[in-house]
Structures are given as structure tokens and as C-alpha cells.
Amino acid sequence: MILVSKCCAGIPCRYKNNGYLRSFLQKVGLEHDFIAICPEQLGGLPTPREGCLVRGGQVLGRQTGFDFTPQYEDGARQALDICRRNGITQAYLLRSSPSCGKAYGVTARLLEENGVQVIPV
């Protein structure tokens, strides 16, 4: 079992209410069962929503500057809980997301700190 960014499964959950269908999912889907998640939605944010960026450890709205850090952290904790409950040790996450971006995304960072390998797509 692996974890996958819901938007990479083609589900329109990104801040602009769109998704991607990454070709790797066809291969992954044939070889593994996966759970698709959107950390922003898990944290209670609607779709569509304001685009955000990570700055100085905070997740800030690009237009308003509003601090969305609590919602992003809540979604990250829920994603980690899903991994723990399902024995997931590998996650394919959207590379440019403030949640899922490797090294700077809130969820990606928390998962890696807890032993889940994050593979950017």
C-alpha cells in the first residue's frame, strides 16, 4: 500500500479546483494498492481555495497573506495517521505543493520525519 496525492490521481482538489492524471499512477495502480489524499482538504480547507506558499515555516495565502499553517499542519497529521494505520512507508506527492512538496511541504516534511519515503511527482 502506498500514499498518493489525490490531485495526481486526477481528482480536482487543487486550490484551483483542478487535478492531474499522472501517467505513473497507471503503473503504480497496477502494481500496488494506494490511498489518495489531499492534506489541504483533510485540514478543513475548501476547494477551490486561495493559493499558498511556504515562507519562514508558515503557510501564507498568496493574495491575502492569511496564515493557513494550522490547517496545513492538521492535514499533515491526518496524512501521517493514515500512513501509520495502513502500514504505508512510501508516498508519491505533488512536487510543487505547499503541503506535498519534498523538503518544504508541510505534509512531505512530517511524513519524512516519521520514516515515510516521499517521492515527488
Secondary structure, 3 states (H helix, E strand, C coil): CEEEEHHHECCCCCCCCCCCECCHHHHHHHHCCEEEECHHHHCCCCCCCCCEEEECCEEEECCCCCECHHHHHHHHHHHHHHHHHHCCCEEEECCCCCCCCCCCCHHHHHHHHCCCEEEEC
